[in-house]
Amino acid sequence: ASGVLGDHLRPQFDSAAKRAADIFDVPLAMVSMIDEDTQHVVAASGSLAAALRGPADSPTGHVAIPRSLSVCGHVVSSAQTLIVDDIARANG
């Protein structure tokens, strides 16, 4: 309802993701919005970003992940910093 998922903000989110990937020299930086049920990845930048592109027929052009499966959803619900050195090795 806030309009934050609208296409008009995409350039700013893309810029923020690119800047984060560049500053931290990481293969992937994302900008996500969390709602009650979903993590919306609204921008991604870096060498791994192509893996996160939304479907071509997606009305918003972003990827939606169930909040129960998203790392960001866990951070928001716990209100604590979460450090994951290697997400591929993280235990669920």
C-alpha positions as CSV (number, residue, x, y, z in Angstrom):
1,A,0.0,0.0,0.0
2,S,3.0,2.3,0.5
3,G,4.0,2.2,-3.1
4,V,7.5,1.1,-2.3
5,L,7.3,-1.8,-4.7
6,G,6.5,0.4,-7.7
7,D,8.7,0.7,-10.7
8,H,9.3,4.4,-10.0
9,L,11.7,3.6,-7.2
10,R,13.6,0.9,-9.1
11,P,16.5,3.2,-10.2
12,Q,17.2,4.2,-6.6
13,F,17.1,0.6,-5.4
14,D,19.4,-0.5,-8.3
15,S,21.8,2.2,-7.4
16,A,21.9,1.3,-3.7
17,A,22.5,-2.4,-4.5
18,K,25.3,-1.6,-6.9
19,R,26.9,0.8,-4.4
20,A,26.8,-1.8,-1.7
21,A,28.3,-4.5,-3.9
22,D,31.1,-2.2,-4.9
23,I,31.8,-0.8,-1.4
24,F,31.9,-4.3,0.2
25,D,33.4,-6.0,-2.8
26,V,30.9,-8.9,-2.7
27,P,29.4,-11.0,-5.5
28,L,25.8,-10.1,-4.5
29,A,24.1,-7.1,-2.8
30,M,20.3,-6.9,-2.6
31,V,17.7,-4.4,-1.6
32,S,14.7,-6.2,-0.1
33,M,11.4,-5.2,1.3
34,I,9.7,-7.4,3.9
35,D,5.9,-7.6,4.4
36,E,3.8,-9.9,6.6
37,D,4.3,-12.9,4.3
38,T,6.9,-12.1,1.7
39,Q,10.5,-10.9,1.1
40,H,10.4,-8.8,-2.1
41,V,13.9,-8.5,-3.7
42,V,13.5,-5.2,-5.5
43,A,17.1,-4.8,-6.7
44,A,20.3,-6.9,-6.9
45,S,23.8,-6.1,-8.1
46,G,27.0,-8.0,-8.5
47,S,28.2,-11.1,-10.4
48,L,25.4,-13.3,-8.8
49,A,22.6,-10.9,-9.5
50,A,21.5,-12.5,-12.7
51,A,20.4,-15.6,-10.7
52,L,17.8,-13.4,-8.9
53,R,16.1,-11.8,-11.8
54,G,12.3,-12.0,-11.6
55,P,10.3,-13.8,-14.3
56,A,9.9,-11.8,-17.4
57,D,6.1,-11.8,-17.0
58,S,6.3,-10.7,-13.3
59,P,4.1,-7.5,-13.0
60,T,6.6,-5.9,-10.6
61,G,9.9,-7.3,-12.1
62,H,11.1,-8.4,-8.7
63,V,11.5,-11.7,-7.0
64,A,9.2,-12.7,-4.2
65,I,10.3,-15.2,-1.5
66,P,8.1,-16.6,1.2
67,R,9.1,-14.8,4.4
68,S,9.3,-18.1,6.3
69,L,12.2,-19.1,4.0
70,S,14.0,-15.8,3.7
71,V,17.1,-14.8,5.7
72,C,15.8,-11.2,5.8
73,G,12.6,-12.4,7.4
74,H,14.5,-14.0,10.3
75,V,16.5,-10.8,10.8
76,V,13.4,-8.6,10.9
77,S,11.5,-10.9,13.3
78,S,14.4,-11.3,15.7
79,A,15.5,-7.6,15.6
80,Q,19.1,-8.6,16.0
81,T,22.1,-8.6,13.7
82,L,22.7,-11.8,11.8
83,I,26.1,-12.6,10.4
84,V,26.3,-15.5,8.0
85,D,29.8,-16.0,6.7
86,D,28.8,-18.6,4.1
87,I,25.1,-18.9,3.3
88,A,25.7,-22.2,1.5
89,R,27.0,-23.7,4.8
90,A,24.3,-22.1,7.0
91,N,22.2,-24.6,9.0
92,G,18.4,-24.1,8.7
